[in-house]
Amino acid sequence: MSIPELEDLAEEIRKFLIENLSVTGGHLSPNLGVVELTLALHYIFDSPKDKLIFDVGHQSYVHKILTGRKDRFRTLRQYQGLCGFIKKSESEHDVWEAGHSSTSLSAAMGMAIARDARGETNKVVAIIGDGAMTGGMALEALNHIGHEKKDLLVILNDNEMSIAPNVGALHNYLSRIRSDKHYKKAKEEVEYLLKKIPAIGGTLAKTVEKLKDSLKYFLVSGVLFEELGYTYTGPVDGHNLNLLIETLKQADKISGPVLVHVVTVKGKGFPHAEADSHAWHGVGTYKIESGQVVKKQGPPMYTDIFGETLIELAKQDKRIIAVTPAMPGGSGLLPFAKAFPGRMFDVGIAEQHAATMCGALAAEGMKPVLAIYSTFMQRAYDQIVHDICRQDLNVIFAIDRAGFVGPDGETHHGVYDIAFLRHIPNMVLMMPKDENELRHMLKTAVDYDAGPIGVRYPRLPGLGVKLDSELKPIPIGTWEVLEEGVLAPEGIAILAVGPMVQVALQAASFLQREENLYIRVINARFIKPLDEQMLIELSNKRMNLITLEEASVLGGFGSAVLEFYSLRGIEGMNVKIIGVPDYFVEHGSIKEQLQEVGLTAEKVIAQVQSMVPLKRQRA
């Protein structure tokens, strides 16, 4: 296509995205910002032979459109529909999957090494945002790539700064010079000849080198990348197709690692998104003309209750400091930051740093609250083990998005944190049955001075229950009986965690009403430590147990119950585990995801019926 035709196509794609995402929701701002960049990449490079590696992947919608998936966009992020991230099963053009940031450079390096080992000549291109570049993993890869000097192209998509025309022109000029093979050869020859001059040659060469470096520091904003071993090009206007294509052509001629600094406007072409790209980063359905986001009415989200309660507690306790890795809005901490600007720290995409920093805060007598999504907490596992739990430090983990998260799918589900947290010594882990209990659990965490403690809560609105005005700590390791049921041999008790408590209550109500079965329902609010006294009481009565959790059955809460009985030599207990099975559950609504894995009242009812003695069934 000609450049004017590509420019027309860019506008057509923008219109398509704005219209379709108003119906499905999705990552609007990031994709509007990379329309021209994605077109230029596909114009210059031959996908999938050439590898286009998108960091995170939430800016890949244009890539999906260009690789044959336009007609599926009405199913975007819906159950069994088009994924909102890169998905290898969708297309041969999707060469690397990621829902977490800062992975593209490491992946690109791996693919470049594999290419060279096979003696192939394809290109490897990593597209990474300025935010993702703050991730430690990206910096590690950046350093290694520069050291190894592999042929590899890094596109730095910077949507936080603007370009002054003269600076852009200067850098474009320097880029053209630097990409010229004659320039590189001439530079090497001049340095060689200077060093050959008797007596003064070496000194003169060093002086020229110092002068060259001084000019470079003065003129070139990419000197950091140059020092790391990259040929730096930019900044380049990311919405100028002609300039982008010319720059990529030049970069493609250069051997070794090249970094092209592209400046884009997040939300480009949709005024509402341009005005507030943060709010429109990931958005639900909306009205195109007014920019009004369609919101469902109902109780506040658990996240909002967390943020409000933390402010309440921070007014009483000056030791409380909130920390989040690049999620101040998503974690409900913006009101806290406004109320206590000196006590809230957004460290960027740096989960490992956030965790260790919180450990040090706790070591100095503060009460750090690390507000973090369950799925991103995985990235700080070593720091949690080594820097926090091993030292038994009083860090509070506010673990948001625990359980299924809906449209974001398998890369974002918070179903593994129980398995990777509960086995760590000194850790306390709890989850509330409703938003009121969440408030009391946060009070419990702040008052707890015996080590690390975590509170898990879901990406859901609360139940609309009345909120207590006074916050009281909950005794550590105590459960709550919500339905007495029948505490007797052959009786059944359901041990439910978090939102699954409501599922257990629904099942128990049906069984009592329809089958005259009285089931004990227990709010197992402490995942660690378990309520040992209650577990022993249940074993003494030889109760049948069902554990119910929106988390992995492998290593989860149900496993903890089985371990308890095994380690104490208590035999003969019949324990059935209902949870998330051993596979990655894809995107869709939370309701559909729960239905798929059987975390429903119907599944619990069927399980109870299978455990009822035959004589009772016949009666």
C-alpha positions as CSV (number, residue, x, y, z in Angstrom):
1,M,0.0,0.0,0.0
2,S,1.1,3.6,-0.5
3,I,1.7,5.9,2.5
4,P,-1.6,7.8,1.9
5,E,-3.5,4.5,1.7
6,L,-1.8,3.4,5.0
7,E,-2.9,6.7,6.6
8,D,-6.5,6.1,5.5
9,L,-6.3,2.6,6.9
10,A,-5.0,3.9,10.2
11,E,-8.1,6.1,10.5
12,E,-10.4,3.2,9.5
13,I,-8.8,1.0,12.2
14,R,-9.2,3.7,14.9
15,K,-12.9,4.1,14.0
16,F,-13.3,0.3,14.1
17,L,-11.7,0.1,17.5
18,I,-13.7,2.9,19.0
19,E,-17.0,1.5,17.7
20,N,-16.3,-2.2,18.6
21,L,-14.8,-1.5,22.1
22,S,-17.8,0.6,23.0
23,V,-19.8,-2.7,22.9
24,T,-17.3,-5.2,24.3
25,G,-15.0,-3.0,26.5
26,G,-11.3,-3.6,26.4
27,H,-7.9,-1.8,26.4
28,L,-8.8,1.2,24.3
29,S,-6.1,3.8,25.0
30,P,-3.1,1.6,24.5
31,N,-4.4,0.3,21.1
32,L,-5.4,3.7,19.8
33,G,-1.8,4.9,20.5
34,V,-0.1,2.2,18.4
35,V,-2.1,2.1,15.2
36,E,0.6,3.7,13.0
37,L,3.4,1.9,14.8
38,T,1.8,-1.5,14.2
39,L,1.0,-0.7,10.6
40,A,4.7,0.3,10.1
41,L,5.9,-2.9,11.7
42,H,3.8,-5.1,9.5
43,Y,4.8,-3.0,6.5
44,I,8.5,-3.5,7.0
45,F,8.7,-6.9,8.6
46,D,7.4,-10.3,7.4
47,S,5.3,-11.8,10.2
48,P,5.4,-14.6,11.3
49,K,8.8,-15.4,9.8
50,D,10.0,-12.2,11.5
51,K,9.1,-12.3,15.2
52,L,7.0,-9.4,16.5
53,I,6.9,-9.7,20.3
54,F,4.4,-7.4,22.1
55,D,5.2,-6.7,25.7
56,V,2.1,-7.4,27.9
57,G,0.0,-7.8,24.8
58,H,-2.9,-5.4,25.7
59,Q,-1.7,-3.2,22.8
60,S,-2.1,-6.0,20.2
61,Y,-5.6,-5.3,18.9
62,V,-4.3,-3.6,15.7
63,H,-1.9,-6.6,15.2
64,K,-4.9,-8.9,15.5
65,I,-6.9,-6.9,13.0
66,L,-4.0,-7.0,10.5
67,T,-3.6,-10.7,10.9
68,G,-7.1,-11.9,10.0
69,R,-9.1,-11.5,13.2
70,K,-11.1,-8.4,12.4
71,D,-14.4,-10.4,12.1
72,R,-14.0,-11.8,15.6
73,F,-13.8,-8.5,17.4
74,R,-17.4,-8.7,18.6
75,T,-16.4,-11.6,20.7
76,L,-13.4,-9.8,22.3
77,R,-12.7,-10.9,25.9
78,Q,-15.9,-12.9,25.9
79,Y,-16.2,-16.5,26.8
80,Q,-14.6,-18.7,24.1
81,G,-14.1,-15.5,22.0
82,L,-11.1,-13.4,21.0
83,C,-8.5,-13.0,23.7
84,G,-7.6,-9.5,24.8
85,F,-3.9,-10.4,24.8
86,I,-1.6,-12.3,22.4
87,K,-2.7,-15.9,22.1
88,K,-0.7,-18.5,20.2
89,S,-3.7,-20.7,19.6
90,E,-5.4,-17.9,17.7
91,S,-2.8,-17.2,15.1
92,E,0.7,-18.1,13.9
93,H,1.4,-14.4,14.1
94,D,1.2,-14.5,17.9
95,V,4.6,-15.8,18.7
96,W,4.8,-14.9,22.4
97,E,2.1,-14.8,25.1
98,A,2.2,-12.3,28.0
99,G,-0.3,-10.7,30.3
100,H,2.3,-9.4,32.6
101,S,4.8,-6.6,31.6
102,S,8.5,-6.5,31.0
103,T,8.9,-10.0,29.4
104,S,9.4,-9.0,25.7
105,L,13.1,-8.3,25.8
106,S,14.0,-11.6,27.5
107,A,11.8,-13.4,25.0
108,A,13.4,-11.5,22.1
109,M,16.8,-12.5,23.3
110,G,15.9,-16.1,23.5
111,M,14.4,-16.1,20.0
112,A,17.5,-14.3,18.6
113,I,19.8,-16.9,20.1
114,A,17.7,-19.7,18.7
115,R,17.7,-18.0,15.3
116,D,21.5,-17.8,15.2
117,A,21.9,-21.3,16.5
118,R,19.8,-22.6,13.5
119,G,21.7,-20.4,11.1
120,E,18.5,-18.4,10.1
121,T,18.2,-14.8,9.1
122,N,14.8,-13.7,10.3
123,K,14.3,-10.5,12.3
124,V,13.4,-10.3,16.0
125,V,11.5,-7.2,17.1
126,A,10.4,-6.5,20.7
127,I,7.8,-3.8,21.3
128,I,7.9,-2.5,24.9
129,G,6.3,0.5,26.6
130,D,8.0,3.1,28.8
131,G,6.1,1.8,31.8
132,A,7.2,-1.8,31.3
133,M,10.8,-0.6,31.0
134,T,10.8,0.1,34.7
135,G,10.4,-3.6,35.4
136,G,13.6,-5.2,36.7
137,M,13.3,-8.1,34.3
138,A,13.3,-5.7,31.3
139,L,16.5,-4.0,32.6
140,E,18.2,-7.3,33.1
141,A,17.4,-8.3,29.5
142,L,18.4,-4.8,28.3
143,N,21.8,-5.3,29.8
144,H,22.3,-8.9,28.5
145,I,21.2,-8.0,24.9
146,G,23.7,-5.1,24.9
147,H,26.5,-7.4,26.1
148,E,25.9,-10.1,23.6
149,K,25.5,-7.8,20.6
150,K,22.8,-9.9,18.9
151,D,20.9,-8.5,15.9
152,L,17.7,-7.5,17.5
153,L,15.4,-4.5,17.3
154,V,13.8,-2.9,20.4
155,I,10.9,-0.5,19.8
156,L,10.5,1.7,22.9
157,N,6.9,2.9,22.8
158,D,7.0,6.1,24.9
159,N,3.5,7.6,25.5
160,E,4.5,9.9,28.4
161,M,6.5,12.6,26.7
162,S,6.0,14.9,23.7
163,I,8.4,15.8,20.9
164,A,9.6,19.3,20.1
165,P,9.9,19.6,16.3
166,N,13.5,20.8,16.4
167,V,14.6,18.0,18.8
168,G,12.8,15.4,16.6
169,A,14.5,16.8,13.4
170,L,18.0,16.7,15.1
171,H,17.6,13.2,16.2
172,N,16.2,12.0,12.9
173,Y,19.3,13.5,11.3
174,L,21.6,11.8,13.8
175,S,19.8,8.6,13.2
176,R,20.3,8.7,9.5
177,I,24.0,9.4,10.0
178,R,24.4,6.6,12.6
179,S,22.6,4.1,10.4
180,D,25.0,4.7,7.5
181,K,27.6,1.9,7.3
182,H,30.1,4.4,5.8
183,Y,29.9,6.6,8.9
184,K,30.6,3.6,11.2
185,K,33.5,2.5,9.1
186,A,35.0,6.1,8.9
187,K,34.8,6.5,12.7
188,E,36.7,3.2,13.2
189,E,39.3,4.3,10.6
190,V,39.9,7.7,12.1
191,E,40.4,6.2,15.6
192,Y,42.9,3.7,14.1
193,L,44.9,6.4,12.3
194,L,45.0,8.7,15.3
195,K,46.4,5.9,17.5
196,K,49.2,5.3,14.9
197,I,50.6,8.9,15.3
198,P,53.9,8.5,17.2
199,A,54.1,9.8,20.8
200,I,50.9,11.8,20.8
201,G,48.5,9.4,18.9
202,G,47.1,7.6,21.9
203,T,46.5,10.8,23.8
204,L,45.0,12.5,20.9
205,A,42.6,9.6,20.3
206,K,41.5,9.7,23.9
207,T,40.9,13.5,23.6
208,V,38.8,13.0,20.5
209,E,36.9,10.3,22.2
210,K,36.2,12.5,25.2
211,L,35.0,15.3,22.8
212,K,32.8,12.9,21.0
213,D,31.3,11.6,24.2
214,S,30.7,15.2,25.4
215,L,28.8,16.0,22.3
216,K,26.9,12.8,22.5
217,Y,25.8,13.6,26.1
218,F,24.8,17.1,25.0
219,L,22.9,16.1,21.9
220,V,21.6,12.6,22.3
221,S,18.9,11.7,24.8
222,G,19.5,8.0,24.3
223,V,23.0,8.0,25.7
224,L,22.1,5.4,28.3
225,F,21.1,2.9,25.6
226,E,24.3,3.8,23.6
227,E,26.4,3.0,26.7
228,L,24.6,-0.3,27.1
229,G,25.6,-1.3,23.6
230,Y,22.6,-0.2,21.5
231,T,22.4,2.0,18.4
232,Y,19.8,4.5,19.6
233,T,17.4,6.1,17.1
234,G,14.8,8.7,18.1
235,P,12.7,10.1,19.4
236,V,10.4,9.5,16.4
237,D,6.8,10.7,16.0
238,G,4.8,7.5,16.4
239,H,1.9,8.8,14.4
240,N,3.9,9.9,11.3
241,L,3.7,6.8,9.1
242,N,6.2,8.0,6.5
243,L,8.8,8.8,9.2
244,L,8.2,5.6,11.1
245,I,8.6,3.5,8.0
246,E,11.8,5.3,7.0
247,T,13.2,4.9,10.5
248,L,12.5,1.2,10.6
249,K,14.1,0.7,7.2
250,Q,17.2,2.5,8.5
251,A,17.2,0.5,11.8
252,D,16.9,-2.7,9.8
253,K,20.2,-2.1,8.1
254,I,22.2,-1.8,11.3
255,S,24.0,-4.8,12.8
256,G,23.8,-5.5,16.5
257,P,21.0,-4.4,18.9
258,V,19.1,-1.3,17.9
259,L,16.6,0.7,20.0
260,V,14.1,2.9,18.2
261,H,12.5,5.4,20.6
262,V,8.9,6.0,19.4
263,V,6.7,8.7,21.0
264,T,3.0,8.1,20.8
265,V,-0.2,9.6,22.3
266,K,-2.2,7.1,24.3
267,G,-5.8,7.2,23.3
268,K,-4.9,9.0,20.0
269,G,-8.0,9.9,17.9
270,F,-10.6,9.6,20.7
271,P,-10.8,12.9,22.6
272,H,-12.1,11.3,25.8
273,A,-9.3,8.8,25.9
274,E,-6.6,11.4,25.0
275,A,-7.9,13.6,27.9
276,D,-7.6,10.8,30.5
277,S,-5.7,7.9,29.1
278,H,-5.4,6.3,32.5
279,A,-9.2,6.0,32.9
280,W,-9.5,4.7,29.4
281,H,-6.6,2.3,29.6
282,G,-8.9,-0.7,30.2
283,V,-12.6,0.3,30.0
284,G,-16.0,-1.4,30.0
285,T,-18.7,-0.5,27.6
286,Y,-19.2,3.2,26.8
287,K,-21.2,5.7,24.7
288,I,-19.0,7.0,21.9
289,E,-20.5,10.5,21.6
290,S,-20.5,11.4,25.3
291,G,-17.7,9.2,26.5
292,Q,-19.9,8.0,29.3
293,V,-18.8,4.6,30.7
294,V,-21.8,2.3,31.3
295,K,-21.6,1.3,35.0
296,K,-23.8,-1.2,36.7
297,Q,-25.4,0.1,39.9
298,G,-24.8,-1.9,43.1
299,P,-22.8,-2.1,46.2
300,P,-19.2,-0.7,46.2
301,M,-16.4,-3.0,45.1
302,Y,-14.2,-4.8,47.6
303,T,-11.3,-2.6,46.3
304,D,-13.1,0.6,47.2
305,I,-14.0,-0.8,50.7
306,F,-10.3,-1.6,51.2
307,G,-9.2,1.9,50.2
308,E,-11.8,3.6,52.4
309,T,-11.0,1.4,55.4
310,L,-7.3,2.0,55.0
311,I,-7.8,5.7,55.3
312,E,-9.9,5.2,58.4
313,L,-7.1,3.1,60.0
314,A,-4.3,5.4,58.9
315,K,-5.9,8.3,60.7
316,Q,-5.5,6.3,63.9
317,D,-2.1,4.8,63.2
318,K,0.7,6.9,61.7
319,R,2.8,3.9,61.0
320,I,0.6,2.8,58.1
321,I,2.3,3.4,54.7
322,A,0.7,2.2,51.5
323,V,2.7,0.8,48.6
324,T,1.6,-0.3,45.2
325,P,3.5,-1.4,42.0
326,A,1.9,0.8,39.3
327,M,-1.7,0.2,40.4
328,P,-2.8,3.2,42.5
329,G,-6.2,3.4,40.8
330,G,-6.8,-0.3,40.4
331,S,-5.9,-0.9,44.0
332,G,-8.2,1.8,45.3
333,L,-5.4,3.9,46.7
334,L,-6.0,7.2,45.0
335,P,-8.2,8.6,47.8
336,F,-5.5,7.4,50.3
337,A,-2.8,9.2,48.3
338,K,-4.9,12.4,48.4
339,A,-5.5,12.0,52.1
340,F,-1.9,11.1,53.0
341,P,0.4,12.2,50.1
342,G,3.5,11.5,52.1
343,R,2.4,8.0,53.0
344,M,1.6,6.4,49.7
345,F,4.3,5.2,47.2
346,D,3.7,4.0,43.7
347,V,7.0,2.3,42.8
348,G,6.0,1.5,39.2
349,I,6.1,-1.9,37.6
350,A,8.6,-3.3,40.2
351,E,6.9,-5.9,42.4
352,Q,10.1,-7.3,43.7
353,H,11.4,-3.9,44.8
354,A,8.0,-3.1,46.4
355,A,8.0,-6.3,48.5
356,T,11.6,-5.8,49.8
357,M,11.0,-2.1,50.4
358,C,8.0,-3.0,52.5
359,G,10.1,-5.5,54.4
360,A,12.6,-2.7,55.2
361,L,9.8,-0.4,56.3
362,A,8.5,-3.0,58.7
363,A,12.0,-3.6,60.0
364,E,12.1,0.1,60.9
365,G,8.8,-0.1,62.8
366,M,6.4,1.0,60.2
367,K,3.2,-0.8,59.1
368,P,3.6,-1.1,55.3
369,V,0.5,-2.2,53.3
370,L,1.4,-3.7,50.0
371,A,-1.7,-3.4,47.8
372,I,-1.1,-5.8,44.9
373,Y,-3.1,-7.9,42.5
374,S,-2.8,-11.6,43.2
375,T,-1.5,-12.4,39.7
376,F,1.3,-9.7,40.0
377,M,2.2,-10.9,43.5
378,Q,3.6,-14.0,41.8
379,R,6.5,-11.9,40.6
380,A,7.7,-11.1,44.1
381,Y,7.7,-14.6,45.4
382,D,11.4,-14.7,46.3
383,Q,11.2,-11.4,48.1
384,I,8.2,-12.6,50.1
385,V,10.0,-15.7,51.2
386,H,13.5,-14.4,51.6
387,D,13.1,-10.7,52.6
388,I,9.8,-10.7,54.5
389,C,8.7,-14.1,55.9
390,R,12.2,-15.4,56.7
391,Q,12.7,-12.2,58.8
392,D,9.2,-12.4,60.2
393,L,8.5,-8.8,59.3
394,N,5.1,-7.1,59.9
395,V,4.1,-6.5,56.3
396,I,0.4,-6.4,55.4
397,F,-0.4,-7.9,52.0
398,A,-3.7,-6.5,50.5
399,I,-4.2,-9.1,47.8
400,D,-6.7,-7.8,45.3
401,R,-8.3,-9.7,42.4
402,A,-8.1,-13.0,44.4
403,G,-10.0,-15.6,42.4
404,F,-11.3,-15.3,38.8
405,V,-11.1,-11.9,37.2
406,G,-13.3,-12.4,34.1
407,P,-12.4,-10.9,30.7
408,D,-8.6,-10.5,31.4
409,G,-8.5,-14.3,31.6
410,E,-5.8,-16.8,32.4
411,T,-2.8,-14.4,32.8
412,H,-4.7,-12.3,35.4
413,H,-6.6,-14.9,37.5
414,G,-5.7,-14.8,41.2
415,V,-6.1,-18.5,41.8
416,Y,-2.6,-19.5,42.8
417,D,-1.7,-17.3,45.7
418,I,-3.0,-19.6,48.4
419,A,-0.8,-22.4,47.1
420,F,2.4,-20.3,46.9
421,L,1.8,-18.4,50.2
422,R,0.4,-20.8,52.8
423,H,3.4,-23.1,52.8
424,I,5.8,-20.2,53.8
425,P,6.7,-20.1,57.5
426,N,5.3,-17.2,59.5
427,M,2.6,-16.3,57.0
428,V,-0.9,-15.6,58.1
429,L,-3.6,-15.7,55.3
430,M,-7.3,-14.8,55.5
431,M,-10.2,-14.0,53.2
432,P,-13.5,-12.4,54.1
433,K,-17.0,-13.7,53.4
434,D,-18.3,-10.1,52.7
435,E,-17.2,-6.5,52.7
436,N,-17.9,-5.9,56.3
437,E,-15.6,-8.7,57.3
438,L,-12.9,-7.3,55.0
439,R,-13.0,-4.1,57.2
440,H,-12.4,-6.1,60.4
441,M,-9.7,-8.2,58.7
442,L,-7.8,-5.0,57.8
443,K,-8.1,-4.0,61.5
444,T,-6.8,-7.4,62.4
445,A,-3.8,-7.1,60.1
446,V,-2.9,-3.6,61.4
447,D,-3.1,-4.8,65.0
448,Y,-1.1,-8.0,64.3
449,D,2.5,-7.6,65.3
450,A,3.8,-11.2,65.0
451,G,4.9,-11.3,61.3
452,P,3.5,-11.0,57.8
453,I,-0.2,-11.2,57.2
454,G,-2.3,-11.3,54.0
455,V,-5.9,-10.4,53.2
456,R,-7.3,-11.8,50.0
457,Y,-10.4,-10.2,48.3
458,P,-12.1,-10.6,45.0
459,R,-12.7,-8.4,41.9
460,L,-16.3,-8.1,42.8
461,P,-18.9,-5.7,44.3
462,G,-19.7,-6.4,47.9
463,L,-22.9,-8.1,49.0
464,G,-24.4,-4.8,50.2
465,V,-24.3,-5.8,53.9
466,K,-24.4,-3.2,56.6
467,L,-20.9,-1.9,57.6
468,D,-20.0,-1.8,61.3
469,S,-19.0,1.6,62.5
470,E,-16.5,0.1,65.0
471,L,-13.6,-2.0,63.6
472,K,-12.6,-4.9,65.8
473,P,-9.8,-7.5,65.3
474,I,-10.7,-11.1,64.6
475,P,-8.9,-13.7,66.7
476,I,-6.2,-15.2,64.5
477,G,-7.1,-18.7,63.2
478,T,-10.8,-18.8,64.1
479,W,-13.6,-19.8,61.8
480,E,-17.2,-18.9,62.0
481,V,-20.2,-21.4,61.9
482,L,-23.0,-19.8,59.8
483,E,-25.3,-22.8,59.6
484,E,-25.3,-25.3,62.5
485,G,-26.5,-28.2,60.4
486,V,-26.3,-31.6,62.1
487,L,-23.0,-32.2,64.0
488,A,-23.1,-36.0,64.1
489,P,-21.6,-39.1,62.3
490,E,-22.6,-39.1,58.7
491,G,-23.3,-35.4,58.9
492,I,-21.9,-33.0,56.3
493,A,-20.0,-29.7,56.8
494,I,-19.0,-27.3,54.0
495,L,-15.8,-25.4,54.7
496,A,-16.0,-22.4,52.4
497,V,-13.5,-19.5,51.7
498,G,-14.4,-16.0,50.6
499,P,-17.2,-15.6,48.0
500,M,-17.7,-19.4,48.1
501,V,-19.4,-18.9,51.4
502,Q,-22.4,-17.6,49.6
503,V,-22.4,-20.6,47.3
504,A,-22.3,-22.9,50.3
505,L,-25.2,-21.1,51.9
506,Q,-27.3,-21.3,48.7
507,A,-26.6,-25.0,48.5
508,A,-27.4,-25.6,52.2
509,S,-30.7,-23.6,51.9
510,F,-31.8,-25.7,48.9
511,L,-30.9,-29.0,50.6
512,Q,-32.8,-28.1,53.7
513,R,-35.8,-26.8,51.8
514,E,-36.1,-29.6,49.2
515,E,-34.5,-32.6,50.8
516,N,-34.7,-32.0,54.5
517,L,-30.9,-32.2,54.8
518,Y,-29.3,-29.9,57.3
519,I,-25.7,-29.0,56.3
520,R,-23.2,-27.2,58.6
521,V,-21.7,-24.2,56.8
522,I,-18.4,-22.8,58.0
523,N,-16.8,-19.6,57.0
524,A,-13.2,-20.8,56.9
525,R,-11.9,-17.2,56.9
526,F,-8.4,-18.1,58.0
527,I,-6.6,-20.2,55.4
528,K,-3.5,-20.2,57.6
529,P,-3.5,-20.9,60.4
530,L,-6.5,-23.3,60.2
531,D,-9.0,-23.5,63.0
532,E,-7.5,-26.6,64.5
533,Q,-10.0,-26.8,67.3
534,M,-13.0,-26.9,64.9
535,L,-11.3,-29.4,62.6
536,I,-10.7,-31.7,65.6
537,E,-14.3,-31.3,66.7
538,L,-15.4,-32.3,63.2
539,S,-13.2,-35.3,63.2
540,N,-14.4,-36.4,66.6
541,K,-18.0,-36.5,65.1
542,R,-16.7,-38.2,62.0
543,M,-18.3,-35.6,59.8
544,N,-18.1,-35.7,56.0
545,L,-16.3,-32.5,54.8
546,I,-16.5,-30.5,51.6
547,T,-13.9,-27.7,51.1
548,L,-14.9,-25.0,48.7
549,E,-12.5,-22.4,47.3
550,E,-12.0,-20.2,44.2
551,A,-8.4,-21.2,44.0
552,S,-6.2,-24.0,42.8
553,V,-7.1,-27.5,44.2
554,L,-3.4,-28.3,44.1
555,G,-1.8,-26.8,47.2
556,G,-4.9,-24.9,48.2
557,F,-7.1,-24.7,51.2
558,G,-8.6,-28.2,50.7
559,S,-5.0,-29.5,50.6
560,A,-4.3,-27.8,53.9
561,V,-7.3,-29.6,55.6
562,L,-6.1,-33.0,54.3
563,E,-2.6,-32.2,55.5
564,F,-3.9,-31.3,58.9
565,Y,-5.6,-34.7,59.4
566,S,-2.7,-36.6,57.9
567,L,0.0,-35.0,60.0
568,R,-2.0,-35.7,63.2
569,G,-2.7,-39.2,62.3
570,I,-6.4,-38.7,62.1
571,E,-7.8,-41.4,59.9
572,G,-11.1,-42.1,58.3
573,M,-12.1,-38.5,57.4
574,N,-14.0,-38.2,54.1
575,V,-12.9,-34.9,52.6
576,K,-13.9,-33.7,49.1
577,I,-12.2,-30.7,47.5
578,I,-14.0,-28.4,45.1
579,G,-11.8,-25.7,43.6
580,V,-10.1,-24.7,40.4
581,P,-8.7,-27.7,38.5
582,D,-5.3,-28.1,37.1
583,Y,-5.5,-26.1,33.9
584,F,-5.6,-22.5,32.8
585,V,-9.1,-21.1,32.6
586,E,-9.6,-18.7,29.7
587,H,-11.3,-15.4,29.5
588,G,-15.1,-14.8,29.9
589,S,-17.3,-13.5,32.6
590,I,-16.6,-14.6,36.2
591,K,-20.0,-16.4,36.2
592,E,-19.0,-18.4,33.2
593,Q,-15.6,-19.2,34.6
594,L,-17.2,-20.5,37.9
595,Q,-19.7,-22.5,35.9
596,E,-16.9,-24.1,33.8
597,V,-15.0,-25.4,36.8
598,G,-18.0,-26.3,38.9
599,L,-17.8,-23.7,41.6
600,T,-21.6,-23.5,41.8
601,A,-24.4,-24.3,44.3
602,E,-25.5,-27.0,41.8
603,K,-22.1,-28.7,42.0
604,V,-22.1,-28.5,45.8
605,I,-25.6,-30.0,46.0
606,A,-24.6,-32.9,43.7
607,Q,-21.5,-33.5,45.9
608,V,-23.6,-33.5,49.1
609,Q,-26.1,-35.9,47.5
610,S,-23.3,-38.3,46.6
611,M,-22.1,-38.3,50.2
612,V,-25.4,-39.0,51.8
613,P,-25.8,-42.6,52.9
614,L,-28.0,-44.8,50.7
615,K,-30.5,-45.5,53.4
616,R,-31.0,-41.7,53.9
617,Q,-31.5,-41.3,50.1
618,R,-34.2,-44.0,50.0
619,A,-36.0,-42.5,53.0
